Amino acid sequence: MCFQRPVLFTQDFPYAIDFPGHHTRVSQAKPFAISIVRALRERGHQAYLCGGCVRDLLLGREPADYDVTTDAHPEEVMHIFPETYAVGAQFGVVLVPLPKTDAVENINGSVSPKARVVEVATFRSDVGYSDGRHPDEVRFSKDPREDVARRDFTINGLLMDPVSGEVLDFVEGRKDLEAGILRTIGDPAQRFAEDKLRMLRAVRFAARFGYRIDPPTLEAMQKMSSQIHQVSRERVREELTKMLTEGRARQAFLLLDESDLLFEVLPEIAAMKGVEQPPQYHPEGDVFVHTLLLLENLPHPCPPTLAWGALLHDVGKPPTFRVAPDRIRFDGHVEVGMKMTEAICRRLRFSNEDTEQIIELVHQHMRFGQITRMKESTLKKFLRLPKFEEHLDLHRMDCQSSHGDLSSYRFAQEQLAAIPPEKMRPAPLLNGRDLIALGYVPGPRFKEILTAVEDAQLEGRLQSKPDAMHLVQSEFPLRQA
């Protein structure tokens, strides 16, 4: 590959960067990464900050983590830094953990797992990618140009000397940063052949930064989109989740569609395109347009399950579409959507817990239409659903992305504020042992009886255990043997 003459930039970078409207904690990862660079150089090695942290610093963003690249071999790195994790030593990667008190905290106070370590990687070139994801062989190098040549995109191919502030640019990455272009390093087909996941990463980076994808890069993605199936489903899920939760989900899914990747990774979402909806309820357009509007309204930061629930809430509409005499209908789309959502979650290897929540979001999203007419017991059970705040957020976005009527949303908020916790979840007046003491035989009937007691209690018709026993004996007479 032909390289440009390296372009050097000098700029001072603060240890902590404040963004308007956001509070960021002082990052201890950067000074720790700089100390690693210094230690390597003191022992005669080349060393630079590299990759995403350089990109983010040039963009005025606080990096989530810091990576170092060096000509020191893994065993040399581990000798200099005895407390290391050689998790990728065969690929030249060693992880150096931050002191426990220096871990980088997110804005919400949690600690990012990757921010607990600095990745130190040896300059290398990669040989062969028979599995479409990982190099068959790596050859260590003393030339940083060779290391940059194996990387994915020009904006991720920048190196920085954190001591002097110089930025080494062998691939015109700074130019692409300034122009807002996402471009592969070298031949796009070769870069994507080496690692098929890079196609999804191209979408994610372009969406995150609001960049356009370089036409030859996009053309290669379109031609090679069907090869994304060589990537593990877990990694596909991780990339899609990042697209959904990084704040530019609508743009990401438009790019997925433009690159032909959407049909490959989520054909159920691609099927929404052109599926018309009744204009009196959905003046915004078809199911795909509606779903994209929901993605645009996602909160940031956004819980992954809420993001996936928003994406999939109407997934059952395309297969249930029909034109009735009165209007377009989607009979049973919730039930169909629940089954489709479960299949998608299983396919993408979601955890059981996340799968249950995403399915429940699809299941419950239409119930807000009846919320003002619910019995008191039904309303309280609805409002106390696990993670109800996600159901409420989904309903708000659903309304904002269609007819705009938020009356049911406001009613739910008012009820949540008005009903005390002890009224929402009162201590049970009866249990199974009480029913046995009354002479009832354990079995399926117990659930029916206890549900009736709970409903009466939630509606204020029962205040005590004797009242509950009287209701059971009057409404559920003992069966004769």
LOVEX-421868 format. One record per residue (C-alpha): x, y, z. Coordinates in steps of 0.25 Angstrom, whole numbers, plus 2048, in hexadecimal, padded with zeros to 3 digits. Layout:
% residues N
XYZ ...
This chain:
% residues 481
800800800 80580E7FD 805818809 805827809 81182E810 80D82F81E 80783C822 80A841830 801849838 80484F846 7F9852850 7F785285F 7EC849865 7E784B873 7E583F87C 7D684287D 7CD848873 7C084E877 7B484E86D 7A985886E 79D853875 7A584687A 7AE844886 7BA83B884 7C383588F 7D283788E 7D782C886 7E382588C 7E481C880 7EC826878 7F7829882 7F881A884 7F9818875 804823874 80C81D880 80C810878 81181786B 81C81D874 82081087A 82180986D 829815867 833815873 83680786F 83980A861 82C80785A 82380F851 815811857 80981A853 7FA81B857 7F281584C 7E4813846 7D781884B 7DD820857 7E582884D 7D982A844 7D182E850 7DB838855 7DC83F848 7CD840848 7CC846856 7C683A85C 7CA833869 7CF825864 7C881986B 7D581286B 7E4813867 7EC80A85F 7FC80A85D 803805851 812801852 81E7FA84B 8207F2859 81C7E3858 8127DE861 81C7D786A 8237E486B 8177EC86F 8147E187A 8227E387F 8207F2880 8127F1886 8127E488F 8037E6892 7FD7E3884 7F37DA87D 7F97D3871 7EB7D086C 7EF7D385D 7FE7D185E 7FE7C8851 7F97D584A 8027DE851 7F87E385B 7FA7E586A 7F17EB874 7F77F487F 7ED7F788A 7EB804890 7ED80589F 7DF8028A5 7DD8108AA 7E081689C 7D580F894 7CE81888B 7BF81B88F 7B481D885 7AB82A887 7A182188F 7AC81C898 7AE80E893 7BC80988E 7BD805880 7C47F7880 7CE7FB874 7D180887C 7D77FF887 7E37FC87E 7EC802873 7EE7F9867 7FD7F8863 7FE7F2855 80B7EF84D 80D7F5840 8097EA836 8047E6828 7FA7DB827 7FB7CF81E 7EE7C8819 7E07C981E 7DA7BB81B 7CE7BD825 7CB7CB820 7CD7D182E 7DB7CD834 7E97CD82D 7EF7BF82B 7FD7C582E 8037D1834 8117D7831 8167E183B 81D7ED835 8257F9838 81E80282F 811809833 80D80B825 80B7FC824 8037FC830 7FA80782B 7F97FF81E 7F17F4824 7E77FD82B 7D97FF826 7D680E824 7DE81A821 7D882282D 7DC816836 7EA816830 7F0822837 7FC821841 7FF82B84B 80B82E853 805832861 811839866 81484285A 805843855 80A83F847 80083783F 80582D834 7FC82C828 80082281E 7F3820817 7EC82E817 7E382B823 7E4839828 7DF83E81A 7D383481B 7D0838829 7CF847824 7C7843818 7BD83A81F 7C182D817 7C181F81B 7CB818812 7D380B813 7E280B814 7E6805806 7DD7FC7FE 7CF7FB804 7CD7ED7FF 7DA7E9805 7D77EF812 7C97E9813 7CE7DC80E 7D77DB81A 7CD7DE824 7BE7DE820 7BA7E582D 7C07F2828 7B47F481F 7AB7F582B 7B67FE832 7B6807826 7A7809827 7A980C836 7B4816835 7AE81D829 7A181E831 7A782283E 7AF82E838 7A583282E 7AF82E823 7AC82A815 7B281D810 7BC81E805 7B68197F8 7C080E7F5 7BF809803 7B0809803 7B08027F5 7B97F77FB 7AF7F5807 7A37F47FD 7AB7E97F5 7AF7E1802 7A37E380B 79F7D480A 7AD7D1810 7A97D781D 7A47C9821 7B27C5824 7B27CD830 7AD7C783D 79F7CB841 7A47D084E 7AD7DA847 7A27DF83E 7997E184A 7A37E9851 7A57F2845 7967F4842 7947F7851 79F802851 798808844 78B80884C 79080E859 79B818854 791823851 791822842 788816840 77F81B834 78C81F82C 79281282F 78680A82A 78581281D 79380F81B 79180081D 786801813 78E809809 79A7FF80A 7917F3809 7957EE816 7877F081C 7817E4814 78C7DB818 78C7DE827 77E7E182A 7757DE81E 7697DF827 76C7EE828 76F7EF819 7617E9817 75A7F681D 75E7FE811 752802809 7487FC813 73D806813 73680A820 728811822 72B820820 72182482B 72A81D835 73781E82E 73882B826 748829826 74881E81C 74B80F81B 74F806826 75E808822 75D817823 755816830 76080D836 76B816832 764822839 764819845 773817844 775826843 76D828850 77581E858 77B824865 78A825866 78F81E86D 78581386A 783806871 7867FB866 7797F4869 771800867 77880385A 7757F5854 7677F6859 765803851 76C7FC845 7637F0846 7567F584B 74F7F483E 7577E9838 74A7E1837 7437EB82E 7497E7820 7447D8821 7367DC826 7337E881D 7267E8816 71D7F2810 70F7F1816 7027F8811 70480381B 71380581C 7207FE81C 7217F4827 72C7EB82E 7247E1836 72C7D9840 7397E183D 73D7E184C 73C7D284E 7437D0840 74D7DB844 7507D4851 7537C784A 75C7CE840 7637D684B 7667C9853 76C7C3846 7757CF843 77A7CF852 77D7C1851 7847C2844 78C7CE849 7907C6856 7897D0860 7897CC86F 77C7C6874 77A7D287D 77B7DC871 7737D3868 7687D3872 7687E2873 7687E5865 75D7DB862 7557E286D 7577F0867 7517EB85A 7467E4862 7417F086A 7437FB860 7357FB85C 72F7FB86A 73080986C 72480C863 71B80686E 72280B87A 71881687D 70D80B87D 714800885 70F7FB892 71680089E 71D7F28A0 7217F1892 7277FF892 72F7FD89E 7347EF898 7387F688B 73F802892 7477F989B 74D7F088F 75C7EE890 7637FA88A 756801888 75E80E884 763807878 754804874 751812877 75C81886E 75980F863 74A813863 74F822863 758820857 74D818850 743824851 74D82E84E 751826841 74282583D 73682D841 73C83584C 731833856 738831864 72C83186D 72E822870 73C825874 73983087D 72E828883 73881D887 74182788C 73682D895 73281F89A 74081C89E 7428288A6 7348278AD 7348198B1 73D8168BD 74680A8BD 73E8038C7 7328048BF 7398008B2 73F7F38B9 7377F08C6 73C7E58CE 7337D88CA 7277D68D4 7277C78D1 7317BC8CC 7307AD8C9 7327A98D7 7267B18DB 71D7AA8D0 72279C8D5 71D7A08E3 7107A48DD 70F7968D7 7137998C9 71B78E8C1 7287938BB 7277948AB 72579E8A0 7197A48A7 7227AA8B1 7277B48A7 7197B88A3 7157BA8B1 7217C28B5 7207CB8A9 7127CE8AC 7167D28BA 7217DB8B5 7187E28AB 70E7E58B6 7197EA8BF 71F7F38B4 7117F88B2 70F7FC8C0 7047F18C3 70C7E98CD 7137EF8D9 7167E38E2 7197D58E2 70B7D18E8 7057D98DC 70D7D18D2 7097C48D8 6FA7C88D8 6FC7CB8C9 7037BE8C6 6F87B68CD 6ED7BD8C6 6F27BE8B8 6FA7B18B8 6F27A68C0 6F979A8C4 6F678E8BA 6F07828C0 6F97758BF 
